Amino acid sequence: MAKQNSPRIFVSLAAPTLSALEALATHVAGVPVGYELRLDHLQDFSQLESQLHQMLVRLHSPQTIATCRMTAAGGKFKGTLADQAAILSAAVRAGCQWIDIEIESLQKGSQALLKELKPAKVIVSYHDFQRTPALASIYRRMARLPVQAVKIATTARYLKDNLQHRRLLKAHGRENVGLVALAMGSSGIPSRLLSLLWGSEFTYASPLNHAPAAAGQVPAEVMRSIYRVERLDSRTHLYGVLGSHASLSLSPAMQNAAFQAKHVNAVFLPCQTSKLADFLAFARGVELQGFAITMPFKRSILKALDWVDPLAQRIGACNTVALQHGKWLGWNTDAAAVVEVLTKRLRLSGSRILIIGAGGAARAAAYAVRAEGAQVVIAARREATARALARGVGAQVVPWDSEESLEVDAVINATPVGMYPHVDNLPFDLARLRVRVVFDMVYYPLGTRFLNEARRRGLTTISGLEMLVAQGARQFEIWTGLSAPRALMEQAVRAALGHASEG
């Protein structure tokens, strides 16, 4: 079991050569973390012991885990059990304090294999790359082995799979045998961020701005500075963002920066799922105090709430929920944000606004600008949905791809077209439209192709970043009752976008 002064975060390094491994490690140099060396990714094992020893001396690593995972256990090593044992033994002699060996190898090699790995501490690991099975029996079987720690990593097909790891850690996380438990994949990110809080011996991260060695790994510096995973405690309130692409959301960077600036003991998590019922089970299981809602749940969430603000009810879309006195209350902060960013560029009363899309964001924009006296025109691929929205706000509908006959004061892209990774896509060709102001709600990337085209034409542009901060500030104020640190929230989003573009 790890000592209290051991790292709580181990950065997984995977590369074909030791020099490439060392180069990855330099991205977290100076950060108090340990390293997990994925030796199964190496292409050449000659002189491993001497070269690895020299590398560890240069890295000044306080703790290092060496693993050489077989292909049968999800790794890349194709050698024999004896070859694997020889490589891990060389890693011990080179100075690695921990050895991670998968349960499959330990079962084949019997406990005699453990003697070859002394004096290193041994982690026995279990991986399921398809799903999250019942974990209690798996843990009991592994905890009987003469090892110092047990690691269980499964794939989260659903957010609620995180709850299995939570229950396991709460039950066994502080026993004599150290326990590391987490869920892989985008839906498993909450378990990586909360595992230390739940009782995990440590957690795993990726090198800053580099591809992870396992699905769902978060860069070490992001885990420490944005999520503060080592500082979370029993009094930390949990918030999150719900969406089918929540792992790409910049809201966690923005809201966590605001929590820190205002000294609020809270953390904001990405909650990615394709099923609303899955999220609701997760939210109740971890007792989320509030959450933001993104595509495609802004409308379907309404049925799950105990109270909905009248504006959100009229819009038929909700993007903000807070837990108050055991009840889930819903608002729409998109609407006020749309008005805020547009009125800095034009007078809405009497203006003619084209809205592209008919989903939750489009509905908020349509109701918001209509209430300010603007004329609204809607174009969407789903014409029936567009017509239903138009009836609600008294708007005009134009067929998709027929905008060339229009003259409007502003156009709003309220669709995900142009969002990463589909950055070359355009909602439509601006050459076919006479317009003064172009507003793109997509914020990742910050400079979408749509906005770049508008700038080349000399048009006034509004980025999704401005909208994101405006609606996010209102969310923060609903959740905390404190004034939002807007400038700092924008700075945090810009920094997160810069890191994402470097990765």
C-alpha positions as CSV (number, residue, x, y, z in Angstrom):
1,M,0.0,0.0,0.0
2,A,1.3,3.5,-0.9
3,K,2.7,5.7,1.8
4,Q,1.0,9.0,2.5
5,N,3.9,11.0,0.9
6,S,3.6,9.0,-2.3
7,P,2.2,10.7,-5.4
8,R,-1.6,10.7,-5.7
9,I,-1.4,11.0,-9.5
10,F,0.6,8.7,-11.8
11,V,1.2,9.9,-15.4
12,S,0.9,7.1,-17.9
13,L,3.8,7.2,-20.5
14,A,3.6,5.1,-23.6
15,A,6.0,5.3,-26.5
16,P,8.1,3.0,-28.8
17,T,11.4,4.1,-27.2
18,L,12.8,5.1,-23.8
19,S,13.9,8.4,-25.2
20,A,10.4,9.1,-26.4
21,L,9.0,8.1,-22.9
22,E,11.4,10.5,-21.3
23,A,10.4,13.3,-23.7
24,L,6.7,12.7,-22.6
25,A,7.7,12.9,-19.0
26,T,9.3,16.4,-19.5
27,H,5.8,17.8,-20.1
28,V,5.0,17.2,-16.4
29,A,8.5,18.0,-15.0
30,G,8.3,19.8,-11.7
31,V,4.8,18.6,-11.0
32,P,4.6,16.3,-8.0
33,V,3.4,13.2,-9.8
34,G,4.7,9.7,-10.3
35,Y,5.1,7.9,-13.6
36,E,3.6,4.7,-15.0
37,L,5.9,3.3,-17.7
38,R,4.1,1.3,-20.3
39,L,7.0,-0.9,-21.3
40,D,4.8,-3.1,-23.5
41,H,4.9,-0.2,-26.0
42,L,8.7,-0.4,-26.4
43,Q,10.0,-1.9,-29.6
44,D,13.5,-2.8,-28.3
45,F,14.3,-4.3,-24.9
46,S,18.1,-4.6,-25.3
47,Q,20.0,-2.8,-22.6
48,L,16.7,-2.0,-20.9
49,E,18.0,-2.1,-17.3
50,S,20.9,0.3,-17.8
51,Q,19.1,2.7,-20.0
52,L,16.0,2.7,-17.8
53,H,18.1,3.3,-14.7
54,Q,19.8,6.3,-16.4
55,M,16.4,7.7,-17.4
56,L,15.0,7.4,-13.9
57,V,18.0,9.2,-12.4
58,R,17.5,12.1,-14.9
59,L,13.8,12.3,-14.1
60,H,14.2,12.4,-10.3
61,S,10.9,10.5,-10.1
62,P,9.8,9.9,-6.5
63,Q,7.7,6.8,-7.6
64,T,7.6,4.8,-10.8
65,I,5.2,2.0,-11.8
66,A,6.5,-0.4,-14.5
67,T,4.1,-2.5,-16.5
68,C,4.5,-4.7,-19.5
69,R,0.9,-5.7,-20.3
70,M,0.2,-8.7,-22.5
71,T,-2.0,-8.4,-25.6
72,A,-4.5,-10.7,-24.0
73,A,-4.9,-8.1,-21.2
74,G,-5.2,-5.1,-23.6
75,G,-1.5,-4.4,-23.9
76,K,1.0,-4.6,-26.7
77,F,3.5,-7.2,-25.4
78,K,3.4,-10.4,-27.5
79,G,6.2,-12.3,-25.7
80,T,6.0,-15.2,-23.3
81,L,5.3,-15.1,-19.6
82,A,9.0,-15.6,-18.9
83,D,9.8,-12.7,-21.2
84,Q,7.4,-10.5,-19.4
85,A,8.8,-11.5,-16.0
86,A,12.4,-10.8,-17.2
87,I,11.4,-7.3,-18.4
88,L,9.6,-6.4,-15.2
89,S,12.6,-7.8,-13.1
90,A,14.9,-5.6,-15.1
91,A,12.7,-2.6,-14.4
92,V,12.9,-3.4,-10.6
93,R,16.7,-3.5,-10.8
94,A,16.7,-0.2,-12.7
95,G,14.9,1.4,-9.8
96,C,11.1,1.2,-10.4
97,Q,9.4,1.0,-7.0
98,W,6.2,-0.5,-8.2
99,I,5.3,-3.3,-10.7
100,D,1.9,-3.6,-12.2
101,I,1.1,-7.1,-13.4
102,E,-2.2,-8.2,-14.8
103,I,-4.2,-10.9,-13.1
104,E,-4.0,-13.1,-16.2
105,S,-0.2,-13.3,-15.9
106,L,-0.3,-13.8,-12.2
107,Q,-2.8,-16.7,-12.6
108,K,-0.6,-18.4,-15.2
109,G,2.7,-17.8,-13.4
110,S,1.4,-18.6,-10.0
111,Q,2.7,-16.7,-7.0
112,A,6.3,-17.8,-7.7
113,L,6.3,-14.9,-10.2
114,L,5.9,-12.4,-7.3
115,K,9.3,-13.5,-5.8
116,E,11.0,-12.5,-9.0
117,L,9.7,-8.9,-8.5
118,K,11.0,-8.2,-5.1
119,P,11.8,-5.7,-3.5
120,A,9.3,-3.8,-5.6
121,K,5.7,-3.4,-4.4
122,V,3.2,-5.2,-6.7
123,I,-0.1,-4.0,-8.1
124,V,-2.3,-6.8,-9.5
125,S,-4.5,-5.3,-12.2
126,Y,-7.8,-6.3,-13.9
127,H,-9.0,-4.6,-17.1
128,D,-12.3,-4.9,-18.9
129,F,-12.3,-3.0,-22.2
130,Q,-15.9,-3.8,-23.1
131,R,-18.0,-3.0,-20.0
132,T,-18.2,-2.6,-16.2
133,P,-19.2,-6.0,-14.7
134,A,-20.1,-6.6,-11.0
135,L,-16.9,-5.5,-9.2
136,A,-17.2,-6.8,-5.6
137,S,-16.4,-10.5,-6.4
138,I,-13.5,-9.4,-8.7
139,Y,-12.0,-7.4,-5.8
140,R,-12.4,-10.2,-3.2
141,R,-10.6,-12.6,-5.5
142,M,-7.7,-10.2,-6.1
143,A,-7.4,-8.9,-2.5
144,R,-6.5,-12.4,-1.3
145,L,-3.3,-12.3,-3.3
146,P,0.0,-11.4,-1.5
147,V,0.3,-8.0,-3.3
148,Q,0.4,-4.4,-2.0
149,A,-2.4,-3.0,-4.2
150,V,-5.3,-4.0,-6.4
151,K,-6.2,-2.1,-9.6
152,I,-9.6,-2.5,-11.3
153,A,-10.2,-0.6,-14.5
154,T,-13.3,-1.2,-16.5
155,T,-15.0,0.5,-19.5
156,A,-17.9,2.9,-18.7
157,R,-20.6,2.3,-21.3
158,Y,-22.8,4.5,-19.1
159,L,-22.3,7.2,-16.5
160,K,-23.9,5.1,-13.9
161,D,-20.9,2.6,-14.2
162,N,-19.0,5.2,-12.3
163,L,-21.2,4.5,-9.3
164,Q,-20.0,0.9,-9.2
165,H,-16.4,2.1,-8.7
166,R,-17.7,4.6,-6.1
167,R,-19.3,1.9,-4.1
168,L,-16.3,-0.4,-4.3
169,L,-13.9,2.4,-3.2
170,K,-16.2,3.5,-0.4
171,A,-16.4,-0.1,0.9
172,H,-12.7,-1.1,0.5
173,G,-10.7,1.9,-0.4
174,R,-9.0,2.2,2.9
175,E,-8.2,-1.4,3.8
176,N,-4.7,-2.9,4.2
177,V,-4.5,-3.7,0.5
178,G,-4.4,-0.5,-1.5
179,L,-7.2,-0.2,-4.0
180,V,-7.2,1.7,-7.3
181,A,-10.5,1.7,-9.2
182,L,-11.6,3.7,-12.2
183,A,-13.7,3.6,-15.3
184,M,-12.2,4.1,-18.7
185,G,-13.7,6.0,-21.7
186,S,-15.4,9.4,-21.9
187,S,-18.3,8.4,-19.7
188,G,-15.8,7.2,-17.1
189,I,-14.0,10.6,-16.6
190,P,-15.9,11.4,-13.4
191,S,-14.4,8.3,-11.8
192,R,-10.9,9.4,-12.7
193,L,-11.5,12.9,-11.2
194,L,-13.3,11.7,-8.1
195,S,-11.5,8.4,-7.3
196,L,-9.1,10.0,-4.8
197,L,-12.1,11.5,-3.0
198,W,-13.8,8.2,-3.0
199,G,-10.8,6.4,-1.4
200,S,-8.6,5.3,-4.3
201,E,-4.9,4.9,-3.5
202,F,-4.0,7.0,-6.6
203,T,-5.3,7.8,-10.0
204,Y,-3.9,8.0,-13.5
205,A,-3.4,10.9,-15.9
206,S,-1.9,11.6,-19.3
207,P,1.0,13.9,-20.0
208,L,-0.1,17.5,-20.6
209,N,-1.4,18.0,-24.1
210,H,-0.6,14.5,-25.4
211,A,-2.7,11.6,-26.4
212,P,-3.7,9.4,-23.4
213,A,-2.3,5.9,-22.9
214,A,-5.9,4.8,-21.9
215,A,-9.3,6.1,-23.0
216,G,-10.6,8.9,-20.8
217,Q,-7.3,9.9,-19.2
218,V,-7.1,13.6,-18.3
219,P,-3.8,15.6,-18.5
220,A,-2.1,15.7,-15.2
221,E,-1.9,19.5,-15.0
222,V,-5.6,19.7,-15.8
223,M,-6.4,17.3,-13.0
224,R,-4.4,19.3,-10.5
225,S,-5.1,22.9,-11.5
226,I,-8.6,22.8,-13.0
227,Y,-10.2,19.9,-11.0
228,R,-7.9,20.0,-7.9
229,V,-8.4,16.3,-7.5
230,E,-6.0,16.1,-4.6
231,R,-7.9,18.8,-2.6
232,L,-11.4,17.5,-2.9
233,D,-13.0,16.4,0.4
234,S,-16.2,15.3,2.0
235,R,-17.6,18.8,2.0
236,T,-16.9,19.4,-1.8
237,H,-20.1,20.0,-3.7
238,L,-20.4,18.3,-7.1
239,Y,-21.7,20.0,-10.3
240,G,-21.5,18.9,-13.9
241,V,-22.3,19.4,-17.6
242,L,-24.6,16.9,-19.3
243,G,-24.2,16.2,-23.0
244,S,-23.5,13.7,-25.6
245,H,-20.1,15.4,-26.2
246,A,-19.6,16.6,-22.6
247,S,-16.0,15.5,-22.6
248,L,-15.2,18.3,-25.1
249,S,-17.0,21.0,-23.1
250,L,-15.1,24.0,-21.9
251,S,-17.6,24.6,-19.1
252,P,-15.6,22.6,-16.6
253,A,-12.5,24.9,-17.1
254,M,-14.7,28.0,-16.9
255,Q,-16.9,27.0,-13.9
256,N,-14.0,25.5,-11.9
257,A,-12.0,28.7,-12.3
258,A,-15.0,30.6,-11.0
259,F,-15.4,28.3,-8.0
260,Q,-11.7,28.7,-7.2
261,A,-11.7,32.5,-7.6
262,K,-14.7,32.8,-5.2
263,H,-13.4,30.2,-2.8
264,V,-16.3,27.8,-3.3
265,N,-15.5,24.2,-2.3
266,A,-17.0,22.6,-5.4
267,V,-15.9,20.8,-8.6
268,F,-17.6,20.8,-12.0
269,L,-17.4,17.6,-14.0
270,P,-18.0,16.5,-17.6
271,C,-20.8,14.0,-17.7
272,Q,-21.0,12.4,-21.2
273,T,-23.8,10.0,-22.1
274,S,-26.3,9.4,-24.8
275,K,-29.2,8.6,-22.4
276,L,-30.9,11.0,-20.1
277,A,-32.0,8.3,-17.7
278,D,-28.4,7.3,-17.3
279,F,-27.4,10.8,-16.3
280,L,-30.3,11.1,-13.9
281,A,-29.2,7.9,-12.1
282,F,-25.6,9.2,-11.9
283,A,-26.7,12.7,-10.8
284,R,-28.7,11.2,-7.9
285,G,-26.0,8.7,-7.1
286,V,-23.3,11.3,-6.6
287,E,-25.7,14.0,-5.3
288,L,-25.0,16.7,-7.9
289,Q,-25.9,20.1,-6.6
290,G,-26.5,21.5,-10.0
291,F,-25.7,20.9,-13.7
292,A,-25.5,22.5,-17.1
293,I,-27.3,20.9,-20.1
294,T,-26.0,20.8,-23.6
295,M,-27.0,18.9,-26.8
296,P,-29.2,17.0,-27.1
297,F,-31.0,17.2,-23.7
298,K,-32.1,20.8,-23.3
299,R,-35.7,19.9,-24.1
300,S,-36.0,16.3,-22.7
301,I,-34.6,17.4,-19.3
302,L,-37.8,19.4,-18.6
303,K,-39.8,16.4,-17.7
304,A,-37.3,15.4,-15.0
305,L,-37.5,18.7,-13.1
306,D,-39.7,19.6,-10.1
307,W,-39.9,23.3,-11.1
308,V,-39.1,25.2,-14.3
309,D,-38.7,28.9,-14.7
310,P,-41.6,30.4,-16.8
311,L,-39.2,31.7,-19.5
312,A,-37.6,28.2,-19.8
313,Q,-41.1,26.7,-19.9
314,R,-42.1,29.0,-22.8
315,I,-38.9,28.4,-24.6
316,G,-39.3,24.6,-24.1
317,A,-35.6,24.2,-23.3
318,C,-33.6,24.3,-20.1
319,N,-29.8,24.6,-19.8
320,T,-29.4,25.1,-16.1
321,V,-30.5,23.0,-13.1
322,A,-29.9,23.6,-9.4
323,L,-30.8,21.4,-6.5
324,Q,-32.6,23.4,-3.8
325,H,-34.3,21.8,-0.8
326,G,-34.2,18.4,-2.4
327,K,-35.9,19.7,-5.6
328,W,-34.5,20.1,-9.1
329,L,-35.2,23.6,-10.4
330,G,-34.6,24.6,-14.0
331,W,-33.7,27.8,-15.9
332,N,-32.6,28.9,-19.3
333,T,-29.6,31.2,-19.2
334,D,-29.0,31.0,-23.0
335,A,-31.8,33.5,-23.7
336,A,-30.4,36.4,-21.6
337,A,-27.0,35.7,-23.0
338,V,-28.1,35.9,-26.6
339,V,-29.7,39.3,-25.9
340,E,-26.6,40.5,-24.0
341,V,-24.1,39.7,-26.8
342,L,-26.3,40.9,-29.6
343,T,-27.2,44.3,-28.1
344,K,-23.6,45.2,-28.0
345,R,-23.6,45.2,-31.8
346,L,-27.1,46.3,-32.9
347,R,-30.5,47.5,-31.7
348,L,-32.7,44.4,-31.5
349,S,-36.0,46.2,-31.7
350,G,-37.0,46.2,-35.4
351,S,-34.0,44.1,-36.5
352,R,-34.4,41.1,-38.7
353,I,-32.6,38.0,-37.3
354,L,-32.0,34.7,-39.1
355,I,-31.6,31.7,-36.8
356,I,-30.1,28.6,-38.3
357,G,-31.4,25.5,-36.4
358,A,-34.5,24.6,-34.3
359,G,-33.0,22.8,-31.3
360,G,-32.7,24.0,-27.7
361,A,-30.2,26.8,-28.4
362,A,-32.2,28.0,-31.4
363,R,-35.4,28.1,-29.4
364,A,-33.7,30.2,-26.7
365,A,-32.4,32.6,-29.3
366,A,-35.7,32.9,-31.0
367,Y,-37.7,33.6,-27.9
368,A,-35.1,36.0,-26.6
369,V,-34.7,38.3,-29.6
370,R,-38.5,38.1,-30.3
371,A,-39.2,39.4,-26.8
372,E,-36.8,42.4,-27.6
373,G,-38.9,43.3,-30.6
374,A,-36.9,41.7,-33.4
375,Q,-38.3,39.9,-36.4
376,V,-37.3,36.3,-36.5
377,V,-36.6,34.1,-39.5
378,I,-35.9,30.4,-39.0
379,A,-34.1,27.9,-41.3
380,A,-33.5,24.3,-40.2
381,R,-33.0,20.9,-41.8
382,R,-36.1,19.6,-40.0
383,E,-38.7,21.9,-41.5
384,A,-41.5,20.5,-39.3
385,T,-39.5,21.4,-36.1
386,A,-38.7,24.8,-37.5
387,R,-42.4,25.5,-38.2
388,A,-43.4,24.4,-34.7
389,L,-40.9,26.9,-33.3
390,A,-42.0,29.6,-35.6
391,R,-45.6,29.2,-34.5
392,G,-44.6,29.6,-30.9
393,V,-42.7,32.9,-31.4
394,G,-44.5,34.4,-34.5
395,A,-41.6,33.9,-36.8
396,Q,-41.1,33.3,-40.5
397,V,-39.7,29.9,-41.8
398,V,-37.6,29.7,-44.9
399,P,-36.6,26.4,-46.6
400,W,-33.2,25.1,-45.8
401,D,-30.6,26.2,-48.4
402,S,-32.7,29.0,-49.7
403,E,-31.2,31.9,-47.7
404,E,-29.8,33.7,-50.8
405,S,-33.0,35.7,-51.2
406,L,-32.8,37.1,-47.6
407,E,-31.6,40.4,-46.3
408,V,-31.2,40.3,-42.5
409,D,-29.4,42.3,-39.8
410,A,-27.9,39.3,-38.1
411,V,-27.6,35.5,-38.5
412,I,-27.2,33.1,-35.6
413,N,-25.8,29.6,-36.1
414,A,-27.5,27.7,-33.4
415,T,-26.4,24.3,-34.7
416,P,-23.3,22.2,-34.0
417,V,-22.1,22.5,-37.6
418,G,-18.5,23.5,-37.6
419,M,-17.7,22.2,-34.1
420,Y,-14.6,20.1,-33.5
421,P,-13.7,17.7,-35.0
422,H,-15.8,18.7,-38.1
423,V,-14.1,22.1,-38.3
424,D,-14.3,22.4,-42.1
425,N,-18.1,22.3,-42.2
426,L,-20.3,25.4,-42.8
427,P,-23.9,25.8,-41.8
428,F,-24.4,27.6,-45.2
429,D,-22.6,29.8,-47.7
430,L,-22.5,33.4,-46.5
431,A,-22.1,34.6,-50.1
432,R,-25.8,33.8,-50.5
433,L,-26.9,36.1,-47.7
434,R,-27.0,39.9,-47.1
435,V,-26.2,40.4,-43.5
436,R,-24.2,42.7,-41.1
437,V,-23.6,40.6,-37.9
438,V,-22.6,36.9,-37.9
439,F,-23.0,35.1,-34.5
440,D,-21.8,31.5,-34.2
441,M,-22.7,29.7,-31.0
442,V,-20.0,27.1,-31.6
443,Y,-17.0,27.8,-29.4
444,Y,-14.7,24.9,-30.1
445,P,-12.8,25.9,-32.1
446,L,-12.9,29.6,-31.2
447,G,-12.3,30.7,-34.7
448,T,-14.8,28.6,-36.7
449,R,-14.7,28.5,-40.4
450,F,-18.1,30.3,-40.4
451,L,-16.7,33.2,-38.4
452,N,-13.5,33.3,-40.5
453,E,-15.5,33.6,-43.7
454,A,-17.5,36.4,-42.1
455,R,-14.4,38.3,-41.1
456,R,-13.0,38.0,-44.6
457,R,-16.1,39.7,-45.8
458,G,-15.7,42.5,-43.3
459,L,-18.8,41.5,-41.3
460,T,-19.2,42.0,-37.5
461,T,-18.7,38.7,-35.7
462,I,-19.7,37.3,-32.3
463,S,-17.9,34.1,-31.2
464,G,-19.4,31.3,-29.2
465,L,-16.9,32.1,-26.5
466,E,-18.7,35.3,-25.6
467,M,-22.0,33.5,-25.5
468,L,-20.5,30.7,-23.4
469,V,-19.2,33.1,-20.8
470,A,-22.4,35.1,-20.6
471,Q,-24.7,32.1,-20.0
472,G,-22.1,30.5,-17.8
473,A,-21.8,33.5,-15.5
474,R,-25.6,33.4,-15.0
475,Q,-25.4,29.7,-14.2
476,F,-22.7,30.3,-11.6
477,E,-24.8,33.0,-10.0
478,I,-27.8,30.7,-9.8
479,W,-25.8,27.9,-8.2
480,T,-23.8,30.0,-5.7
481,G,-25.6,33.3,-5.2
482,L,-22.3,35.1,-5.8
483,S,-21.4,37.5,-8.6
484,A,-19.5,35.7,-11.4
485,P,-15.9,36.5,-12.1
486,R,-16.5,37.0,-15.8
487,A,-13.1,38.1,-16.9
488,L,-11.4,35.2,-15.2
489,M,-14.0,32.8,-16.6
490,E,-13.2,34.0,-20.1
491,Q,-9.5,33.7,-19.4
492,A,-9.9,30.1,-18.3
493,V,-11.8,29.2,-21.5
494,R,-9.2,30.8,-23.7
495,A,-6.5,28.9,-21.8
496,A,-8.4,25.7,-22.2
497,L,-8.8,26.3,-25.9
498,G,-5.1,27.0,-26.3
499,H,-4.2,23.7,-24.5
500,A,-6.7,21.8,-26.7
501,S,-5.2,23.2,-29.9
502,E,-1.7,22.2,-28.8
503,G,-2.7,18.6,-28.0
